[in-house]
Amino acid sequence: METRVLPSPVGESPPGSEAPTRFVTAAALYDGHDAAINMVRRGLVAAGAEVVHLGHNRAASEIAKAAVEEDAAAVAVSSYQGGHMEFYSFLRQILDAQGAPHITIFGGGGGVILPGEIRTLESRGIAKVFSPDEGLRLGISGMVRRMVEEARACARRSLDVRLDLEAQVSQGSPVAVARAISRIESGCAESLGGDAFPRTGRRGPVVLGVTGTGGAGKSSLVDELVVRFTRDFPELRIAIVAIDPTKRKTGGALLGDRIRMNAVYSPRVFLRSLATRSSGSEVSSCVRSAAGVLAHAGFELLIVETAGIGQGSSAVLDVADLSLYVMTPEFGGPTQLEKIDMLDFADFVAMNKSDRRGAEDAERMVRRQTSRSRADGDCFVALTRASRFNDPGVNELYASIVRRLEVLAPCVKSSMVRRTPSAPVTSVLPPGREGHLREAADCVRKYRLRTRSDVEALRALEALEGAEKLLSKKAAGSSEAVAALRTELNERRPVASPLLAEVEELEEEIRKHKSGRTSYRVRDRDIAVELRRPSLSGLPIPRVALPDLASRAELLRFAREEGLPGRFPFAAGVYPFKREDELPTRQFAGEGTPE
């Protein structure tokens, strides 16, 4: 591979202007409560910050590695799982040990974190742990404003520290690599010592460009490729530059590619998220200069994942040696394929989410289109399903990429690719039960229709009985109308007898509830219950509000659709009464305090 001379660093912002503040947000390990941190990261993006979101259930080591590689000014972590004292303290220790004491930590956990614990954590170096009272007083916007101001001040102080970035980058320091890319991105390249990185004379990393429509699964597919590269090539150092769009309205950006990537926490993998900022393209304008920094740090493979693109976008070709276009079967008709510019140039096409209907037909159409638009026919098309473990389509795509990389990167050999048998096609549900939710919904609909029909039948029976009684009094039981009514009643009563039995059973239960005392059985134990309890003013209050219905048809409707507590359809609970001999247990996690 010939040495590529990269141009001088090009920044996004005018020199001297302040770059957007960068945050890493996550929910702590063993914590699935991500509603609060999602509100915070939306507020940060609206305030103009660039937010690298990791999602929930993230370990302290993962958050620290992401914060260092992203050159974040601060991390914001919510913790509702009860282990906040150890988690926040450990996160602070890891950041300090990795040479990033300048990264500020913000936390919060509603009423789970007590005021005394907040003071202890802040004494251990956590910048701020927000309490429920502060949340009520400041609101999300007030908390976000404070976080941005404090993080920006800490970031300014860290920039005042003079670092020999060129020497530290050549030693592979993640902090130095991240800081160098940040300075290039913000237009402060002169602080790096001129054109030091592009002119080192080192061979640049081989660049694999990954592009495609938004939501096609680019990040998931990149993660699967990285899993295989790190497994088969133990000496290969991989860098990933993941690009997401900047919001034009606020200037902020949600950099969310790390949510789908779990293989990037290997010490041989470096991931940096970039925002498009003012580039006007799906590729950040500082990617080439960032590649120079990564080459100086000794990375041999660079994967550039662009922001989601449209039909006419192909900017990744300007920075990539090999290109992978990721798409889904929902592209429209064959005419739409002719409009996709990347199909004329891509070295690989992944038809991802191949479990969707029509994927095989879509793959055949893509193959025909690439063969028509390219005389060399040198385009590998694969049906992939990145969400599936050991997917055979991803394995084929990976093997094809390795064969092409073998020519460009001496450290990559196709003979080193591990041949693992593909996992059999399995389904979470057995084939005969794939429509179980539809079956359940159909069953409920049929039950309601039958209930409506039975209620109407009882209502008609009651109307006929009322008419027969009224006419019998006036006509002395001898008219033809009365005879006809009695004949109709005799035909309907046998059909309605099961419905009347249901009503009688409900009426018997109602009579029991109106008595003073009853009992019910749970696990072979009879539990006696007082059916009324006195209020503060001495009035007897029934424990169960009973229906006051005279119509048997309405009683049937109540029995079928609502029912008494402890009786089908259990709309009022599975037990007839609430237990009185056990104190309720509740885990507090929310805006209020345990008190």
C-alpha distance (Angstrom), angle and dihedral (degrees) to the residues before:
residue distance angle dihedral
M1 . . .
E2 3.78 . .
T3 3.77 120.2 .
R4 3.79 111.7 -99.6
V5 3.79 116.0 -142.9
L6 3.76 108.2 -143.0
P7 3.80 120.0 -150.7
S8 3.75 123.8 -113.3
P9 3.79 115.1 -75.1
V10 3.76 113.3 -79.3
G11 3.79 117.7 -158.9
E12 3.75 131.6 -149.5
S13 3.78 97.4 -137.7
P14 3.79 131.8 44.5
P15 3.81 111.7 -90.4
G16 3.76 111.7 -87.5
S17 3.80 95.5 21.6
E18 3.79 116.8 123.3
A19 3.80 114.8 -105.1
P20 3.82 120.6 -136.5
T21 3.79 113.2 -81.2
R22 3.80 111.1 -105.4
F23 3.82 123.8 -139.8
V24 3.79 134.5 -178.4
T25 3.82 112.4 -148.8
A26 3.80 128.9 -169.9
A27 3.79 145.5 141.9
A28 3.79 115.7 -112.0
L29 3.80 127.2 -100.6
Y30 3.83 115.6 -72.1
D31 3.79 88.9 14.0
G32 3.79 120.1 119.5
H33 3.82 94.3 174.5
D34 3.80 100.9 108.6
A35 3.81 100.7 147.4
A36 3.82 92.9 94.3
I37 3.81 96.8 46.8
N38 3.81 89.9 46.1
M39 3.81 89.6 56.8
V40 3.80 90.4 48.5
R41 3.80 95.1 49.7
R42 3.81 90.9 48.2
G43 3.79 88.4 52.5
L44 3.81 91.3 48.9
V45 3.81 92.4 51.5
A46 3.81 89.8 48.1
A47 3.82 88.1 52.2
G48 3.81 90.8 56.7
A49 3.80 99.5 -99.4
E50 3.79 125.7 137.1
V51 3.80 106.5 -124.0
V52 3.80 123.8 -161.1
H53 3.79 102.0 -160.5
L54 3.81 119.5 -160.1
G55 3.80 99.7 179.3
H56 3.79 125.1 -136.8
N57 3.81 134.3 -37.8
R58 3.82 95.4 38.4
A59 3.80 124.0 159.7
A60 3.79 121.4 -129.2
S61 3.82 90.6 -114.9
E62 3.82 91.2 54.3
I63 3.80 92.5 49.1
A64 3.81 91.7 47.4
K65 3.82 93.5 48.8
A66 3.79 90.9 49.3
A67 3.81 92.6 47.5
V68 3.81 92.3 51.1
E69 3.81 95.9 46.1
E70 3.80 92.3 45.0
D71 3.82 91.4 48.1
A72 3.80 87.2 -130.6
A73 3.77 120.9 -172.6
A74 3.80 90.7 -147.8
V75 3.77 145.7 -2.4
A76 3.81 123.8 -137.6
V77 3.80 114.8 -159.2
S78 3.80 128.6 176.3
S79 3.80 118.5 -152.2
Y80 3.80 121.9 -170.9
Q81 3.81 98.0 150.9
G82 3.82 97.7 89.0
G83 3.82 98.4 -111.5
H84 3.80 96.1 94.4
M85 3.80 97.0 122.5
E86 3.79 93.5 58.9
F87 3.81 96.0 34.3
Y88 3.81 99.3 53.1
S89 3.81 92.5 41.2
F90 3.81 91.8 50.3
L91 3.81 91.5 47.8
R92 3.81 90.2 53.6
Q93 3.82 90.9 49.2
I94 3.82 93.0 50.2
L95 3.80 93.3 49.7
D96 3.80 91.6 48.9
A97 3.81 91.5 48.0
Q98 3.82 91.4 51.2
G99 3.79 92.0 54.4
A100 3.80 96.7 -101.5
P101 3.82 106.5 113.2
H102 3.81 87.5 138.7
I103 3.83 92.8 70.1
T104 3.80 109.0 101.7
I105 3.82 120.8 -139.0
F106 3.80 123.6 -146.4
G107 3.78 122.9 -176.1
G108 3.76 145.0 175.3
G109 3.76 140.2 170.7
G110 3.78 109.1 172.4
G111 3.78 113.5 -124.1
V112 3.81 92.8 -18.2
I113 3.82 91.2 83.7
L114 3.81 111.0 64.4
P115 3.84 123.6 -144.7
G116 3.82 92.8 -109.1
E117 3.80 90.8 51.6
I118 3.80 90.2 50.0
R119 3.81 90.4 56.1
T120 3.81 91.2 48.4
L121 3.81 93.3 49.7
E122 3.79 93.0 48.2
S123 3.80 89.2 51.0
R124 3.83 87.6 55.4
G125 3.79 93.2 58.8
I126 3.80 103.5 -85.6
A127 3.80 104.0 138.6
K128 3.79 96.9 -145.3
V129 3.80 137.8 -10.5
F130 3.79 109.3 -165.7
S131 3.81 117.4 -138.1
P132 3.83 126.7 -152.5
D133 3.80 90.3 -105.1
E134 3.81 91.0 55.6
G135 3.78 89.7 47.4
L136 3.80 90.3 55.0
R137 3.79 93.0 44.7
L138 3.81 99.9 42.8
G139 3.79 103.0 25.9
I140 3.79 122.3 -153.9
S141 3.81 92.8 -63.8
G142 3.81 92.7 52.2
M143 3.80 93.4 48.2
V144 3.81 91.2 46.9
R145 3.80 91.6 49.6
R146 3.80 91.3 52.5
M147 3.81 92.7 46.5
V148 3.80 92.9 50.5
E149 3.81 93.1 47.8
E150 3.81 94.3 48.9
A151 3.81 93.6 43.4
R152 3.80 91.6 48.7
A153 3.81 91.5 50.8
C154 3.82 91.6 49.9
A155 3.81 90.6 47.4
R156 3.81 90.8 53.4
R157 3.80 91.1 51.5
S158 3.81 91.6 49.7
L159 3.82 90.8 52.2
D160 3.79 89.2 57.6
V161 3.81 89.4 64.4
R162 3.81 107.4 95.3
L163 3.79 112.9 -133.7
D164 3.78 130.1 -175.3
L165 3.78 90.0 -129.3
E166 3.79 97.0 174.0
A167 3.80 93.4 55.9
Q168 3.79 94.1 42.2
V169 3.80 93.0 46.5
S170 3.80 90.5 52.6
Q171 3.82 87.1 54.1
G172 3.81 89.6 54.3
S173 3.81 97.5 -113.3
P174 3.84 106.9 170.8
V175 3.81 91.1 -151.8
A176 3.81 91.7 53.5
V177 3.82 94.0 44.0
A178 3.80 91.0 50.4
R179 3.80 92.9 45.9
A180 3.81 92.1 49.0
I181 3.81 92.0 52.1
S182 3.81 90.4 47.8
R183 3.79 92.2 53.2
I184 3.78 91.0 49.1
E185 3.80 90.3 47.9
S186 3.80 93.2 50.5
G187 3.80 93.7 48.1
C188 3.81 96.5 -107.8
A189 3.79 95.9 118.3
E190 3.80 92.9 134.4
S191 3.80 88.6 71.7
L192 3.81 88.3 65.4
G193 3.76 93.6 66.7
G194 3.77 102.3 -92.5
D195 3.80 119.1 -77.7
A196 3.80 95.2 -15.6
F197 3.78 97.5 133.1
P198 3.80 100.9 46.9
R199 3.81 92.0 47.7
T200 3.77 100.9 49.5
G201 3.80 90.9 107.8
R202 3.79 91.6 -129.1
R203 3.76 118.9 137.6
G204 3.79 107.9 -103.5
P205 3.79 121.7 -122.2
V206 3.78 119.6 -90.5
V207 3.79 106.2 -102.4
L208 3.80 120.8 -139.8
G209 3.79 108.7 -169.6
V210 3.80 116.8 -153.4
T211 3.78 117.6 -167.6
G212 3.78 138.8 155.4
T213 3.75 145.1 125.3
G214 3.78 120.8 -44.0
G215 3.80 112.6 -86.4
A216 3.81 94.5 16.9
G217 3.82 91.4 121.4
K218 3.81 101.1 -101.8
S219 3.81 94.7 148.5
S220 3.80 93.7 46.5
L221 3.80 90.8 49.3
V222 3.82 92.4 47.8
D223 3.81 88.8 51.1
E224 3.81 90.7 52.9
L225 3.81 91.1 49.8
V226 3.82 91.5 49.1
V227 3.82 90.0 51.1
R228 3.79 89.5 57.3
F229 3.82 95.8 42.3
T230 3.81 93.1 52.0
R231 3.81 90.7 46.1
D232 3.82 97.4 49.4
F233 3.83 101.1 34.2
P234 3.82 109.4 43.3
E235 3.82 92.9 178.4
L236 3.80 97.7 47.0
R237 3.81 116.0 110.8
I238 3.79 113.0 -152.4
A239 3.79 129.3 -163.0
I240 3.79 123.8 -168.3
V241 3.78 126.0 -162.1
A242 3.81 109.7 -167.0
I243 3.79 116.5 -169.5
D244 3.79 127.0 -159.4
P245 3.81 129.2 177.2
T246 3.79 124.7 -93.9
K247 3.80 114.9 -126.8
R248 3.76 107.5 -115.0
K249 3.81 93.7 -151.6
T250 3.81 99.1 55.2
G251 3.80 105.3 14.5
G252 3.80 88.9 -125.9
A253 3.79 126.6 117.9
L254 3.78 138.2 -154.7
L255 3.80 106.7 -138.1
G256 3.78 99.1 -168.0
D257 3.80 105.9 156.1
R258 3.81 92.5 106.4
I259 3.82 90.3 65.9
R260 3.82 89.7 74.4
M261 3.81 97.1 38.1
N262 3.79 121.1 86.3
A263 3.82 101.0 153.7
V264 3.82 93.4 65.2
Y265 3.81 94.1 82.8
S266 3.79 91.7 79.2
P267 3.83 111.5 114.4
R268 3.83 88.1 -123.5
V269 3.81 93.1 59.3
F270 3.80 125.6 77.7
L271 3.81 119.2 -171.3
R272 3.77 123.9 -170.2
S273 3.80 123.6 -179.7
L274 3.79 118.7 -149.5
A275 3.79 131.5 -170.2
T276 3.78 120.0 -138.4
R277 3.83 90.3 -129.1
S278 3.82 107.2 168.5
S279 3.81 98.0 -16.1
G280 3.81 93.1 107.1
S281 3.80 89.4 -144.6
E282 3.79 141.1 83.3
V283 3.82 87.4 -105.6
S284 3.79 122.8 67.9
S285 3.79 112.0 -120.0
C286 3.81 92.1 -128.2
V287 3.83 96.3 59.7
R288 3.81 93.1 102.2
S289 3.78 92.3 51.3
A290 3.80 91.1 45.4
A291 3.80 87.4 53.5
G292 3.80 88.2 56.5
V293 3.81 90.7 54.3
L294 3.81 91.5 47.9
A295 3.80 91.2 48.6
H296 3.80 88.9 52.4
A297 3.82 88.4 52.0
G298 3.81 91.3 54.7
F299 3.80 102.7 -106.8
E300 3.80 112.6 153.8
L301 3.81 102.2 -170.1
L302 3.79 124.3 42.8
I303 3.80 120.0 -170.3
V304 3.80 113.3 -163.3
E305 3.80 113.7 -164.0
T306 3.77 112.2 -168.6
A307 3.76 130.1 -152.6
G308 3.80 116.4 -93.3
I309 3.79 112.3 -68.8
G310 3.78 140.6 -158.1
Q311 3.78 130.8 -128.3
G312 3.79 97.0 -80.2
S313 3.82 100.0 44.8
S314 3.81 122.4 106.7
A315 3.81 105.2 145.0
V316 3.81 91.9 131.7
L317 3.81 88.4 74.7
D318 3.81 89.3 70.4
V319 3.82 92.5 63.6
A320 3.82 104.6 27.7
D321 3.81 134.1 84.6
L322 3.81 90.4 -163.4
S323 3.79 126.6 20.0
L324 3.80 132.5 -152.9
Y325 3.80 120.4 -164.7
V326 3.82 115.2 -158.0
M327 3.79 119.4 -160.2
T328 3.80 140.8 156.0
P329 3.81 131.3 -129.8
E330 3.83 91.8 -103.3
F331 3.81 96.9 83.2
G332 3.80 97.2 117.3
G333 3.79 124.6 -120.0
P334 3.82 131.5 -20.9
T335 3.80 90.4 -88.4
Q336 3.80 89.7 64.1
L337 3.81 90.2 56.5
E338 3.79 90.6 60.2
K339 3.81 88.9 60.4
I340 3.83 95.6 55.2
D341 3.80 106.2 101.0
M342 3.81 95.4 -164.8
L343 3.81 92.4 63.2
D344 3.81 87.6 68.6
F345 3.82 93.1 56.5
A346 3.82 112.5 19.7
D347 3.79 117.3 115.9
F348 3.81 90.6 -154.8
V349 3.79 133.6 24.2
A350 3.80 120.6 -163.3
M351 3.80 116.3 -161.5
N352 3.80 92.8 -157.2
K353 3.81 128.3 -166.8
S354 3.78 88.0 37.7
D355 3.80 91.6 170.5
R356 3.79 88.6 77.5
R357 3.77 120.3 100.4
G358 3.79 115.3 -87.0
A359 3.82 96.0 19.3
E360 3.82 95.4 129.1
D361 3.80 92.6 49.5
A362 3.80 89.4 47.7
E363 3.81 90.9 51.9
R364 3.81 91.5 52.6
M365 3.81 90.7 50.9
V366 3.82 90.9 50.3
R367 3.81 91.1 49.9
R368 3.80 91.0 51.7
Q369 3.80 91.8 47.6
T370 3.82 94.2 50.0
S371 3.81 91.4 47.4
R372 3.82 90.6 51.4
S373 3.81 96.2 46.1
R374 3.82 97.5 43.2
A375 3.75 124.7 55.7
D376 3.81 93.5 -163.6
G377 3.82 92.7 52.4
D378 3.80 87.2 -148.7
C379 3.80 98.2 148.8
F380 3.80 124.1 111.5
V381 3.82 113.5 -147.4
A382 3.81 118.7 -165.3
L383 3.78 135.5 -179.5
T384 3.80 104.8 -133.1
R385 3.76 138.6 178.9
A386 3.79 106.8 -168.5
S387 3.80 93.0 -175.7
R388 3.80 91.3 63.4
F389 3.81 122.7 87.3
N390 3.83 113.4 -111.5
D391 3.79 91.9 -6.8
P392 3.84 111.0 -163.4
G393 3.80 91.8 -140.5
V394 3.81 91.8 54.1
N395 3.82 89.2 47.2
E396 3.81 90.8 54.1
L397 3.80 91.8 46.7
Y398 3.81 91.3 49.0
A399 3.82 92.6 49.6
S400 3.80 90.5 50.4
I401 3.82 91.6 50.0
V402 3.81 91.0 49.7
R403 3.82 91.1 52.2
R404 3.80 90.0 54.7
L405 3.81 93.4 43.3
E406 3.79 90.4 52.3
V407 3.80 88.6 73.0
L408 3.82 93.6 48.9
A409 3.81 104.1 35.9
P410 3.83 119.6 43.9
C411 3.81 91.9 -158.1
V412 3.82 92.6 61.8
K413 3.81 115.4 80.0
S414 3.79 124.1 176.3
S415 3.81 88.7 -147.0
M416 3.82 88.5 67.7
V417 3.80 93.7 59.2
R418 3.77 109.2 114.4
R419 3.78 112.2 -127.6
T420 3.76 105.2 -141.4
P421 3.79 121.6 174.8
S422 3.76 111.3 -107.8
A423 3.74 116.9 -111.1
P424 3.80 114.4 -102.3
V425 3.75 116.8 -104.0
T426 3.77 104.8 -93.5
S427 3.74 135.1 170.7
V428 3.76 129.7 -146.1
L429 3.80 87.5 -130.2
P430 3.81 126.0 43.4
P431 3.82 112.3 -103.7
G432 3.78 91.2 -109.7
R433 3.81 92.2 54.6
E434 3.80 102.1 44.7
G435 3.79 90.5 108.9
H436 3.81 95.8 47.0
L437 3.80 94.1 122.2
R438 3.78 90.9 51.2
E439 3.80 89.6 48.0
A440 3.80 91.0 51.0
A441 3.80 91.5 48.8
D442 3.81 91.1 48.1
C443 3.80 90.0 49.7
V444 3.81 91.6 52.6
R445 3.80 91.9 47.2
K446 3.82 91.5 50.3
Y447 3.81 90.5 47.9
R448 3.80 91.2 53.2
L449 3.80 92.4 46.6
R450 3.81 90.6 49.9
T451 3.80 90.5 48.2
R452 3.79 90.7 50.9
S453 3.82 90.7 49.2
D454 3.82 92.8 47.9
V455 3.81 92.1 48.0
E456 3.81 90.1 51.3
A457 3.82 89.9 49.0
L458 3.81 91.5 53.3
R459 3.79 91.0 44.3
A460 3.83 89.8 53.3
L461 3.81 90.3 47.5
E462 3.80 90.8 52.1
A463 3.80 90.4 49.1
L464 3.81 91.8 50.4
E465 3.81 91.4 48.2
G466 3.80 90.8 50.6
A467 3.80 92.2 48.6
E468 3.81 92.0 47.1
K469 3.80 91.8 50.8
L470 3.81 92.8 48.0
L471 3.82 95.1 47.6
S472 3.80 92.3 44.2
K473 3.79 90.5 59.9
K474 3.80 94.1 48.8
A475 3.81 100.6 38.6
A476 3.81 96.7 35.9
G477 3.77 89.9 -122.7
S478 3.80 96.9 -70.6
S479 3.77 105.4 99.4
E480 3.77 124.1 106.2
A481 3.82 90.3 -123.2
V482 3.78 91.7 59.7
A483 3.79 90.9 47.9
A484 3.79 91.0 51.1
L485 3.80 91.2 49.0
R486 3.80 92.1 50.8
T487 3.80 90.8 49.7
E488 3.81 90.4 51.7
L489 3.80 91.1 47.2
N490 3.79 92.1 50.7
E491 3.80 89.0 53.8
R492 3.81 95.0 47.1
R493 3.81 101.1 42.8
P494 3.85 97.1 69.4
V495 3.80 89.7 50.5
A496 3.81 91.7 47.8
S497 3.82 96.0 44.5
P498 3.88 94.7 94.9
L499 3.80 88.9 50.3
L500 3.79 91.5 49.3
A501 3.82 88.9 50.1
E502 3.83 89.6 56.3
V503 3.79 89.8 50.7
E504 3.81 92.2 48.7
E505 3.80 90.4 50.7
L506 3.81 90.4 52.5
E507 3.81 91.3 46.9
E508 3.81 89.7 52.6
E509 3.83 90.3 52.4
I510 3.79 90.4 48.6
R511 3.84 90.3 52.0
K512 3.82 89.5 52.3
H513 3.80 91.0 51.0
K514 3.78 90.4 51.2
S515 3.81 91.3 55.4
G516 3.78 119.7 85.8
R517 3.80 101.1 -106.5
T518 3.80 140.6 14.5
S519 3.81 140.6 164.0
Y520 3.79 138.5 -142.1
R521 3.79 134.5 -165.1
V522 3.82 127.6 -117.4
R523 3.83 121.5 173.3
D524 3.82 93.3 -16.4
R525 3.78 91.0 -49.7
D526 3.80 124.5 118.0
I527 3.80 112.2 -139.9
A528 3.82 117.0 -163.2
V529 3.78 117.0 -147.2
E530 3.79 133.3 -167.5
L531 3.80 105.6 -135.4
R532 3.79 96.0 -152.5
R533 3.76 131.9 41.3
P534 3.80 127.2 -169.0
S535 3.77 120.3 -110.6
L536 3.81 123.2 -138.2
S537 3.79 88.2 -89.7
G538 3.81 92.5 49.8
L539 3.79 98.1 -105.2
P540 3.83 115.6 142.9
I541 3.81 106.9 -117.6
P542 3.82 117.1 -164.0
R543 3.79 114.4 -127.4
V544 3.81 91.9 -138.9
A545 3.80 123.7 42.7
L546 3.80 104.1 -132.6
P547 3.81 124.9 -153.3
D548 3.80 115.3 -104.6
L549 3.80 97.9 -148.9
A550 3.79 127.1 145.3
S551 3.80 97.2 -176.8
R552 3.80 115.8 88.1
A553 3.81 88.8 -150.1
E554 3.82 91.0 58.1
L555 3.80 90.5 45.5
L556 3.81 88.8 54.5
R557 3.80 90.6 49.8
F558 3.82 90.0 50.3
A559 3.82 91.9 49.1
R560 3.81 92.8 49.5
E561 3.83 101.0 41.0
E562 3.82 105.2 27.5
G563 3.78 114.1 7.6
L564 3.78 131.1 175.7
P565 3.82 120.2 -67.2
G566 3.79 111.7 -77.2
R567 3.81 94.1 21.7
F568 3.79 133.3 97.6
P569 3.03 128.2 -51.8
F570 3.84 83.8 29.6
A571 3.81 93.1 -147.2
A572 3.83 87.7 143.6
G573 3.82 95.2 46.0
V574 3.79 138.6 -73.0
Y575 3.82 94.9 -94.3
P576 3.81 125.0 62.9
F577 3.82 92.9 -132.3
K578 3.78 140.2 10.7
R579 3.78 115.4 -98.0
E580 3.80 116.5 -106.5
D581 3.81 100.6 -174.6
E582 3.84 95.6 64.3
L583 3.78 127.5 64.5
P584 3.80 113.6 -129.7
T585 3.80 115.8 -107.5
R586 3.78 120.4 -144.9
Q587 3.78 134.4 170.8
F588 3.78 109.6 -141.2
A589 3.80 114.8 -137.5
G590 3.76 116.8 149.0
E591 3.76 146.3 62.5
G592 3.81 96.8 -45.4
T593 3.80 128.6 73.6
P594 3.84 122.8 -112.7
E595 3.80 89.2 -106.6
